[in-house]
Amino acid sequence: MSDRGQRLGQLREALPGAEIDGLVVSAPSNIFYLSGFRGSSGALLVTKDRCMLFSDFRYRLQAKEQAPDFDFVEVPRRLLAAVGEAAVAAGVGRLGYDPSHLSCELRDQLGEGGGGVALSPTPGLVEEMRARKSEEEIELIRAAAALADQALAHMAKLLRPGTTEREIALEGEFQMRREGAEAASFDVIVASGPRSALPHAETTDRALEPGDAVVIDIGARFSGYCSDMTRTFVLEPASEEMRGVYEVVYQAQRAAAAGVQAGALCGDVDGIARGIIEDAGHGDDFGHGLGHGVGIDVHEAPRLGKGEETPLAAGNVVTVEPGIYIEGKGGARLEDLLAVFQHGSDVLTGTPMPSELPVV
């Protein structure tokens, strides 16, 4: 049985436990995960004995090609009303939907079409399945990571005074696309000098200067799956303060990555890195979570953060990305992508992580 066939079987088995007879799937990432369909407009209805894909004329042929296991229903307008009507025809008594992916307007439309069907908010049902990747999914993420590795090696050659953040970021994205990526999995981040202290900086036209720290955060999308990686460099001359910051971040990243094991609590793994950074006197300079799941979306379950009690499980793919950010001076972040197995984990990122600050 194919991966998607197994997913549908697993979802159907979960319906009674969620106290529903069918599920509406409206988030594009979840639609792709279950059916393979990648159109911009669509919805799924999954019941114990039916799998239906609703979209409009534009995607009639694409749906049949990408989602052959689903019955295609062409809907000219009011898509969710048609899903509701189909639920009635299928004898669904209680219909689940994810309120985080369905607006109030579309929920009302679903209810209008499905008169007599009880609508039941059922958040996170598909996302919980997506958190545990198959071997095939892990290999697609590994391939996406390899594309980002190639791009970063190209970008590193451009790190010199006068080159702008935007020029470096564009070269990285072009390189990934040239080598086969569908797209960048997010806007490539190149943050230099004082701007490297912004954890989610927007790339600008700032020109690099001597002594700048440069944080590069990059990921590729390949066959529908994402990667995510961060490395930090500095242009000569490197200050002793920045060398020290990098060393602390490196130690925190490596220690936390070693703690990525099936059964480990996400909050405990975060605590490994956070403790090292706090002991170095930089606790207030590390304000975000340690990492997140990566797959069809670049941010998905599980979340590695303070107080998170979810245990890691075999099949999870997560980032480990501690950082230190000092306002007005700069920062450092190091990020690898790891797949969790029953015994141990595997780093999917191929770019080496030097133990000492790379000075270019």
N, C-alpha and C positions, 0 to 999 in steps of 0.2 A: 504494500500500500504506500502511496506517495505521502510526503510530508503533509500536504494539504488535506489529503483524505484522513490522515490520523488526527489532524487538528479539528476537522469537522466532527469526527467521532468523539473526540474529547469534549468538544463544546456541547454536543447533544447530551452526553452523559451528565454534564454539569447543569443542565436546565432544571431537572426536578429539584436538585439541591438548592437552586436559586428561587424555587417556587414559581417558575414560569413555564409556559408551554411553548414559547417561541421567543426569539431575540431579534430585534432590529439592530443592525450594525451600520452606523453612518459615518464614522471617522475614516478618512481615506486610508490611513495606515492599517487600520484593522480590516478594512475591505480587502486591501492587497494581501495581508497576511493569510486570510481565510480563503480567498478566491483566486488571487493572482491578478485581478483587474486593477488597472492603474489609470483609469479615466478620471476626469476632474469632477464628474457628477455621477453619483450612484448611491445605492443603499442595498443592503442584504436583508433577507428574511430567512432565518434558520429555525426550523421546527424539527420534531423528532423524525419526520419522514420527507421533508421538503427543503431544498436549498434554492433560493430565488435571488436573482440579481436584477435590480431595477435601474434603468438609465434611459437616456433619450436616443433619438435616431443617430446622433453623431457617433455613438459608441456601439451600435448594433453589431458590426463585424468584429470590432476590437474585443467586445465582451465574449463573443463566441470563441475567439482565438485564445484569449488570456484566461478565461474562466469556464472551461468546458464542462466542469462538474456542476455548474449552476444553470438552472432554467432562466433564460433571459426574458425579461418583461419590458417591452418598450413603452415608455411613458412620456407623452409630449409635455406635460406640465404637472404641477402639484404631485411631485414624486412621493412624498410621505403619505399623502392621502391614498395613493395606489397601494402602498405597502399595507396600510390599515385595512383596505378592502380585501387584499389577499389573505391577511391574517384571519379575517372573518370567514372567508371561503375555506380556509384550512382548518377551521374549527378551533382556533386558538382562544382560550378563555382568558389567560393572563399573558400579556406581552411585555417583555423586558426591553428597556432602552437605557442608554447611558446618558444621564443628564448633563455630563460635562461635554458631550459632543452634539447635543441637540438643543437648539434654541427653543424658547417658549413658543414662538410662532410655529416652528416645525413640529413641536410636540402637539400643539393644538390641531395642526393639519393631520397628524397621524391619528389623533383621537376622533376627528371628524370622519375620516375614512373608515376607521375601525369601530363604528358605533356598536356598543355592547361589549367590546373587548376592554378588559381592565388593563390600564397601563401601569407598569411597575418599574420604578427607577432601579436599575441594576448596574451600578458603576463598577468598572474595572474588571469585568469578567474576561474579556479577551486580552486585556493588558497583562493579567496574571499569567495567562498562557504564554504570551510573548516573552515574558521575562526569562523563560527557560528555553534556550536555543537548541536546535538540533545540530548534529555534526555538519550538515550541509549549510546551515545558516552561519555557523562559526567560520567555515571556510570562505564564505562570501565576505564576511567581515574582515577576515585575514587578507583577502585579496584587496579590499578597499584600503586597508592599512598599508599595504605594500605600495599602492599608488601614492598615498600621502608621503611615505618614506622617500620615494623618488623625487617628489616635488620639493620636499624640504632640503634634500641634498642640493638641488638646483638653487633654491632660494639662499642657502648659506653662502654661495659664491658671490652673491650680490650685496653682502653686508659690508658696506664701506661708507665713509663719510660722503654726504652729498646725495646718495640714493634715497628716495622717499619710501615711506612705509607702503604707500599705494602701489608703487612700481614693483616692490618685492611681492606683495600680496597677489597682484595680477599675474606675475610670472609663475607663482605657485599654482594658481588656479588653471592657467593655460597649460602648464606641464601635466597636471592631473588629467585634464580633458584630452590632451594629445595622446596620453598613454592608455586611455580607455575608460576613464571615469565618466559617469553620466553627468555629474556636477560636483561641486564642492558640497559637503554635507552641511555646511553653514558658511557664513561669510568669513573668509580667511582673516584672522587677526594678526596684524603686525603692530606691536606697540613698543615705542622706543623712548629712551631717556626717561623723563619724569612720567610719561604716559604709560610706561611699563608697570606703574603702580595701580593701573585700572584693571581689575580682574577681567572685565568684559569690555575692553576698549574697542572703540570704532577706529578702523584704520583711516589715517588721514594723509595729507600731503606733506607732513613734517619730514624734513630731511634729516638723516642720521648724522650724528656728530661724534667726534672722538670721546671715548669714555662712556658712551650710551650703553645701557642694558637694552637688549632687544628680546622681547617675548614673542614667539611665533606659535600660534594655535591653529591647527589645520586638520581637515578631515576630508575624505573623498566618499562619494556615493557610487556604489558598484552593484548592478543587478538588484537595486532596491534597498541595499544595506549600507550603513554608514560606518565610518571610522572617526577617531578623534585622538589627537596627539598634541602635546606642547613641549617645546624645548626653549631654553634661554641661552642667549649668547651675550657677549659684551665686546664693544669695539675698544681697541687699545686707546689709552691705558686703562686697565681695570683697577678700581679702587679696592682697598683692603676690606672696606665695609661690604661691598658687593660680593667679593669672594667669600666672605663669611656667611652672608645671607644665602648664597647658592649652596654652600656646604650643608647648612642646616636643612634646606629644602630637599637636597639630595638624600640626606640621611632619613628624613621623614618619609620620603617617597619609597625608598627601598625597604624600610622597615614595614610600612603599611602594606606594600605589595606582597611581602612575604607572609602577611597575615590574611591574605585573600585565600580562604579555604572554605570548602563546603561545611556549613554548620556554624561558621563564625558570624556573630551578630554584626550587622552593618555599622551600628554605632560603636562597637568595640574596635573595628578596623579603623574607623575615623579617629577614635581616641588614641591609637598608636601614633599616628602622624601628629595629631594635635598636641599630645604630651611632649613630643620632642621639640616642637616649635615653641610651646609655652616655656619649657625648661631653658630654652635659649633666649628668653626674654621678648619673644615676638608674638605672644598669644593674641594681642590686640590687632596684629597685622595679618591674621589669617581668619577672615570672617565668613568664608563660604564653606559648604560641605566638601568632604574629601573627594567625592565622585558620584557617578550615576551610571545607570544602565545605558547601553548603546545597542541599536539594532536597526530596525526599519526607520525609527526616529533616532536622532542623535542624543536626545534626552528621553529616557524611559525607565521603567522600573528594573531593578531596585535602586534605592537612593542610599549612598554612603554618607551619613551625616550624624551629627551629634544627637544622641538619644534614640536613633533608629533601631528598633528591636527586631526587624525582619532578619532572619538568618539567610546567609548566602546559600545558594543551592547549585548543584551541578547543572550546567547549561547557562548560568548567568554570564553575561559579558559586561564588565564594568570598567570605568576609568578610575585611576588613582592619581589625583592631581593636587597635591598640597602646594601652597604658595605663600610668599611673604611679600607684602605690598607696603612700601614706606612712602607716604605722601611727600611730594616735592623732590624725591630722590630717584625712585624707581623700584622695581620689584623683580621677583623670579618665580616662575612656576614650572614644574616638571610633571609630565603626564604620560602614562602608558595605558594601554588597553589590554585587559586581561580576561581570559576565558576561564571559568571555574569548572573543574572536573570533580568526579567523586573523590579522587585522591590528588590534591594539589591544584595548581593552576598553570596556565601557559600565557606568556606575554605575546600578544599578537603584533605589537609594534616592533618594527625591525630596526629603527634608527637607534644607534648606540646612545646611552646616557652617560656622558663622562662624569667621573667622580669629582673633578675639578672644573671650575667655571671655564667654558670654552671662550678663549680670547681670540678675536679675529682682526 
